[in-house]
Amino acid sequence: MKHIVLLLTALSVCAQAQVFTFTREQMTKYTAKNPYERFEDGRPKVPDALLERFQGLSSEEVWGVLNSRQYRNQWEGNWQILHPEKKLVGRAVTAVFMPVRPDVMEVMNAEAKALGFSGSQNQRVIDRLQAGDVIVVDLFGKVEGGTFVGDNLATYIAAITKAGAVIDGGIRDLQGIFPIDMGLYFRGAHPTAIQDVMLVGYNIPVRIGKVTVMPGDVVFGDREGVTFCPPHLVEDVLKRAEETHVHDEWTQEKLKSGKYKSSEIYGSPRDPALKKEYQEYRDQRLGKKP
């Protein structure tokens, strides 16, 4: 039903062949809380300096803040992960596919050509990526015949974005993809090429598992799963998540020492001297002035 609504909405947008993507005005309207500058097409552009700060965080730290702000459906798990030790951080570029229907696909291909899209359906999106992007693909969990990239296109994504991809579908050529230094989350691998699907949306809202993802969301992936952070919550997430990270860092060092019972340290130190020690450690790590 979701995909049908998206398709019908896209087909009725306007007479200017806007089947595949939001106009700048629509993008701005649906991401109105974005506090940062925008790309030419209206997609929010969270600054690189803020993206870099996500590298030191974890799923719990990021999602915990979003959950406290009533954004509960922002994390998705149960992925196969190319390099679990590597964090994935970047700005979402979204794409949504549906099972192929020839009469509809004929119109889609004509509209794509009118909009200047070229190449195969997956390349229509891949060729528009830039540094810091993470392509987020709704392929409705399809693995066989749902292989969005093989090793060649994965190489291109890694080279251009320096980030990676989240694919609610499949990949192929896993043997060739494995050496590539990129963050890649996918549902499964299969030797088939992508087939029997059609691209119906680019840079529009998409569903990845239990999450609604918007273009320009910050994509944060670690070995546990992927969190999608709306731009207007980025600075709040970073501030509070970094404090949680420093708290856990200090707590675990104390617990490793074997000198204390867990309840003396976690969740908050009971002894006033230890509490003062933690506060000084926190302020030093976060660069706070006394």
N, C-alpha and C positions, 0 to 999 in steps of 0.2 A: 504493500500500500504506500509506504514512504516513497519508493522509487516512482510509482505512478504519479503521485502528487507532484514530485519534483519535475517529472517529465512534462506533465500537463502545464505546470507553471512556466517552465522554460519555453514551451511551444507557444504560449500566449503572451510572452513578455512584451514584444513590440514588433513592428514591421521591419525592423532593421537587422534581422537575422541574429538576434541575441539568444540563440538556443543554448550555447555552450557555457556562457559565463555571465556573471553580474556585470552590469554597466558600472562605471565609477560611482555614479549617484546611488545605485543600489548597494554597492559595497560599503559606501560611507554610511548609508542609512542603517544597515544591519550590523555595522561595527562602530556605532556612533560613540561608544564610550572609550574608544581608543584615544589615548593621550599623546601619541607620538606622530611623527610624520608618516606619510604614506607613499607607496610606490605609485607610479604613473596610473596604474589601473585602479587605485584606491585601496589596495591591500595594506593593512597596517604594517609598519616597519619598526618593530621593537629594536632599539639600538644594539649594536654588536657588543658593547661593553656590558650590557645587562645579560645578554645571552651567555657570555663567557662566565658569569657568576653562577649559572646553573650547573656548571661542570662539577662543582664540589658537593652537590646535593644528592638526595636519594628520593625514591618514589614516595616514601612515607612523609618525608619533610615537605615535599611540594604538595602532595595531595592533602595532607593534613590541614594546611592553610586554606586551600580551596574548599574543602569540606566545611570548615568553620564559617565560610562565607556563603554557604548554601549552594555551592557548585559541587554537588556530590557525585555527579556522573561524568567525571573527567579522567578516569583511569581505566585502562583496558589491559588485561593480561592474557595468559595462555598462548604466547607467541613462540615460534621458533626464532632464535636470535643468532645472527651470523657471528658476532663477536660480543659475547655477554660482558666481557670486561671493559668494553668501550661505551662511553656515554653517547647518546644521540641528542643533539640540541640544535634547534633551528626554527625557522618560520614556516608554518604550514602553507603548502600549495595543494589544493584538493582536486580530486578527480573521482567521478562516479560512473560505474559501468552497470549495464543491465543485460539480461539474456537477449540475444539477438532476435529481432523480428524484421524480416526483410523490407517490408514497406516503410517501416519507421526508419530503419537504418539508411535507406535510400535518401530520405529527406535529410537525415542527420549529416550524411556525407556531403550533400549539396550545400547545406548551411555551413559546414566546416570549411569547405572550399571558399565560400563567399566571405568568410571571416579571416581568411588568410592562413588557416591551419593546413599543414602539409605532412606528408609521411603517413606511416601506419597510425592507427588510433592511439596507441600508447606514446608514439613519438610526437604526436600533436601537443601533448602536455610536456613531455620530457624536454623537447627543444626550447621551451619557454622558461626553463629553470635558470636560476642564477645563484651566486654565492650566498650561502646561509639558508637556502631553501631546503625544506624536507617535503618530498612528494608524499601525500597521504591519499591512498587509493582505496576506495570502496569497490571491491570486486565480489561482494556478497559471500565471502568465504570460499570462493571457487578455487580449487587447486589444479585439477586436471583441466587443461584448456583455459585456465585462469592465470597463466604465468605472465605477469606484467613485464618482467625483465629476465634476460639471460645475462651471460657474463659481459657481452659487448655493451649493452645499454646500461648495465650496472656500472661498468667502467666509466661511461660518460657521466652518469649521475654523480659518482664519487669525484670525478675530476672537476666538474662544474660547480657543484654545491659545497664540496668539502664537508658534507654532512651525511645524508643518506635518505632512507625511505621507510615508510610504514605501509605495508601492503596487506589488506584484508583479503588475501587471495594467495596465489602461488608465485614461485619463481622457477626458473629452469637453469641448467648449467651450474649447479651448485658447486661442483668440483672446480670450475673456473672462477666462480664468484668468491670462493672462500679466501683466497689470498688478498682480496681487495680491502683496503683500509677504509671501511665505511660502517656506519650504523645501519643495520638492515633488520627489520622485523617483518615476519611473513608467517603465513599459516601452514605452508608445506611446500615441498619441492616435487616437480614432476617433469619428465622429459618432453612433454607436448609443448608446442608453441601456443600462444594465446589465440583463442578461436571461439566462435559462437557467442561473442559478447559485443556490445556496442557502447561507445563513449557517449554519455548523454549530458554530462555536466563537468565544467572546469571552473575552479574557484567559486564554488557555491557551497552551502552547508552540506556535509556528508555525515553518514553514520558509520562509525567504526566500532563494532561490537555494541557496547552500551553507551557510547559517547557521541554527542553531536560535535563535530569539528568545524570550526569556521576558518576561512582563509586568514592567514596572519597570526593564528594562535601560536604560542610557543610550544613546540613539541619537545618533550623531555622523556628520553628513554634510558633505562638502566636494565640490569639483568632481571629485574622483577616484572617490568612492564613499561607501558607508555602512558604519560600524563599529558593532557592538552590544556594549556593555561591561557585564558583570555588576556589580551594585552593590558586591559585596564586593571588587572590584578597582579601584574608582574612584580611591581616594586613592593607591594605588600607581601607577596609570596617570598621574595628574596629576603626581605628584612626579617620576617618571622622564621622562615626556614633556616636561615643562617644562624640565628640565635639557637634554634633547636639543635642544629648540627654541632655547634660549639658546646652546648650543654651535654650532649651525648658523648662528645670527645673527652671532656673532662671527667664525666661519670665513669666511662669505661676504663680510663687510666687509673682511677681510684679503685675500681673493682678488681682490676688486674693485680693490684698490689697485695691483695689478700689480707689487708689490715682491718677491713670493715665488713660488717654484715650488710647485705644488699639494702636492707631497710634504712640503714644509716646514711646511705648515699643516694639511692634511687627511690622515688622520683626527684626529691629535693633534699639536700643535706640538712640534717637536724642540728648538728653542732654549729653554734654561731661562728666559731673560728673557721670551720670548713665552708660555711655559707659565704663568709667574707672572702675566703680564698677563691671560691668559685666566681664570685662577682668580679674580683680583680682579674682573674683569668679571662672571663668573658669580655670585659671591657678592653683588655689588651688585644685579644684575638679579633675583636670587631672594630678595633681602631677608635674606640670611644675615649674621649678625654675625661680625666677624673672630675 
